[in-house]
């Protein structure tokens, strides 16, 4: 397994899932453009229940203890690839592996600030083994209320058929 996301472990020993505190924040973090394609409709949209206690990389005291700064949240990342060496992303991957080891394979979620709206939005990275309970799940193409919100309030475009529910 090749690391792709910010906190994907360098070791490849476990899979990391990502979430956000707001649908638009999740979309801005996941997609490199604000235009969905028909193929994106096959992705799953999952609503999670309350998160377990987490390691907040949004608190300066935690960053200081780990010898990190806010770049673990807001630093450069190319969505979908890690084609060039990026020391920041290597640090994030090593941190994911370390947290996994520190908690004996049951790591807490990592909460960090989003790149797109760091003053307001939060993202969450969690090991698949520690996934919070799921409230609902469905294909992205079927989330009509979310489509309307993304188009009207967040500046995204979606395939026209999604807005008609077809």
C-alpha positions in Angstrom: 0.0 0.0 0.0 1.5 3.3 -1.1 0.9 6.3 1.1 -1.4 8.9 -0.6 -3.2 10.8 2.2 -1.6 13.1 4.8 -1.5 10.6 7.6 -1.2 7.3 5.6 1.5 5.3 7.4 4.8 4.9 5.7 4.9 1.3 6.8 1.6 0.4 5.0 0.6 -1.8 8.0 -2.9 -0.3 8.3 -5.4 1.7 6.4 -6.3 5.3 7.3 -9.7 6.8 6.7 -10.4 10.5 6.6 -13.3 12.6 7.7 -14.2 16.2 8.4 -16.4 18.2 10.7 -18.4 19.6 7.7 -19.3 18.2 4.3 -17.8 21.0 2.3 -14.6 20.7 4.3 -14.4 17.0 3.5 -15.0 17.7 -0.2 -12.3 20.4 -0.3 -9.8 18.1 1.4 -10.6 15.1 -0.8 -11.0 16.6 -4.3 -8.4 18.7 -6.0 -11.0 20.6 -8.0 -14.5 21.8 -7.1 -16.0 19.8 -9.9 -17.4 16.3 -9.4 -17.4 13.8 -12.2 -19.8 10.9 -12.9 -17.0 8.6 -11.7 -16.9 10.4 -8.3 -20.5 9.3 -7.8 -19.3 5.7 -7.1 -17.4 6.9 -4.0 -19.1 6.3 -0.6 -20.4 9.1 1.6 -20.4 8.0 5.3 -21.9 9.9 8.3 -20.1 8.9 11.5 -21.3 8.9 15.0 -19.5 10.8 17.8 -15.7 10.4 17.7 -13.8 8.6 20.4 -11.2 10.6 22.3 -8.6 11.9 19.9 -5.1 13.2 19.7 -5.6 16.8 18.7 -2.9 18.2 16.5 -4.9 21.5 16.7 -3.6 22.1 20.3 -0.2 23.8 20.5 0.7 21.9 23.6 0.4 18.6 21.7 2.4 19.9 18.8 5.1 21.0 21.2 5.2 17.7 22.9 5.6 15.9 19.5 8.2 18.5 18.2 5.9 19.5 15.4 4.2 22.7 14.2 1.0 23.5 12.4 2.4 22.5 9.0 1.3 18.9 9.9 -2.2 20.3 9.3 -1.8 23.0 6.7 1.3 22.1 4.8 1.5 21.3 1.1 0.0 18.0 -0.1 -0.9 17.0 -3.6 -4.2 15.1 -3.5 -4.0 11.7 -5.1 -0.2 11.4 -5.3 3.1 11.6 -3.6 5.2 11.9 -6.7 8.0 13.9 -5.2 9.7 13.6 -1.8 8.0 15.8 0.8 9.6 15.9 4.2 6.4 17.1 5.8 4.4 14.2 4.5 7.1 11.8 5.5 6.8 13.2 9.0 3.0 12.8 9.0 3.4 9.2 7.8 6.0 8.4 10.5 3.7 10.1 13.1 0.8 7.8 12.0 3.0 4.7 12.5 4.3 5.9 15.9 0.8 6.6 17.2 -0.3 3.2 16.0 2.5 1.6 17.9 2.1 3.8 21.0 -1.5 2.6 21.3 -0.8 -1.1 20.5 -2.7 -1.1 17.2 -5.8 0.8 18.5 -4.7 4.4 17.9 -6.9 7.4 18.7 -8.1 9.5 15.7 -5.8 12.4 14.8 -7.7 15.7 14.6 -6.0 18.4 12.5 -6.8 21.7 10.9 -8.0 21.7 7.2 -5.8 23.2 4.6 -8.7 25.2 3.0 -10.2 26.8 6.1 -7.8 26.1 9.0 -9.4 28.7 11.3 -12.8 27.0 11.1 -12.7 23.4 9.8 -11.2 20.2 11.2 -10.3 16.9 9.5 -9.9 13.6 11.2 -7.6 10.7 10.3 -8.3 7.3 11.9 -7.1 3.8 11.5 -9.8 1.6 9.9 -9.6 -0.7 12.9 -10.7 2.2 15.1 -13.5 3.5 12.9 -16.3 5.2 14.8 -19.8 3.8 14.5 -21.5 4.6 11.1 -24.8 6.5 11.2 -25.5 6.2 7.4 -23.7 5.4 4.2 -24.5 5.6 0.5 -23.0 6.5 -2.8 -22.0 10.1 -3.3 -24.2 10.4 -6.4 -27.3 9.7 -4.3 -26.7 12.4 -1.7 -29.1 15.0 -3.3 -29.3 17.3 -0.2 -25.5 17.4 -0.1 -25.3 18.2 -3.8 -27.6 21.2 -3.4 -25.6 22.5 -0.5 -22.3 22.1 -2.3 -23.5 23.8 -5.4 -25.4 26.7 -3.7 -23.2 27.4 -0.8 -19.7 26.0 -1.4 -19.1 26.6 -5.1 -18.9 23.0 -6.3 -20.3 21.7 -9.5 -21.9 18.3 -9.8 -23.2 16.3 -12.8 -26.6 17.7 -13.8 -28.3 14.3 -13.4 -27.3 14.2 -9.7 -29.5 17.3 -9.0 -32.4 15.6 -10.7 -31.9 12.4 -8.7 -31.3 10.4 -11.9 
